[in-house]
Amino acid sequence: MEFLCSFCGKRKGDDQNWLLGFEGSGGPGKVMKYTITLLGKWDEELAGEVNAVHFCSTACQNKYVGKEYGDDTWAE
């Protein structure tokens, strides 16, 4: 499966440490509108979930969250 950064569009290579999150959920398979859960690490199996978002860097992750969720976003 091919993965692209959800912010900049960069293609993931085999040896790259990427970040993974899930939109509209508390995790895979759960649905809550207007939420994002950031895992802080890559999980190849979970990355294929329909609500997964992929990031090539912390910078792209932060820019995406800021753009899509605005200033009211907070994360644990």
LINFENKA-V207159 format. One record per residue. PHI is phi as a letter, one per 30 degrees, with the letter a starting at -180 (none if undefined). Layout:
phi=PHI
phi=PHI
This chain:
phi=none
phi=c
phi=b
phi=c
phi=d
phi=d
phi=c
phi=c
phi=i
phi=e
phi=d
phi=d
phi=c
phi=d
phi=c
phi=c
phi=c
phi=c
phi=c
phi=b
phi=b
phi=b
phi=c
phi=i
phi=a
phi=c
phi=k
phi=e
phi=i
phi=c
phi=b
phi=b
phi=d
phi=i
phi=b
phi=b
phi=c
phi=c
phi=d
phi=i
phi=a
phi=c
phi=b
phi=e
phi=d
phi=d
phi=d
phi=d
phi=d
phi=d
phi=c
phi=d
phi=b
phi=b
phi=b
phi=d
phi=a
phi=d
phi=d
phi=d
phi=d
phi=d
phi=d
phi=d
phi=d
phi=d
phi=d
phi=d
phi=b
phi=i
phi=d
phi=d
phi=d
phi=b
phi=b
phi=c
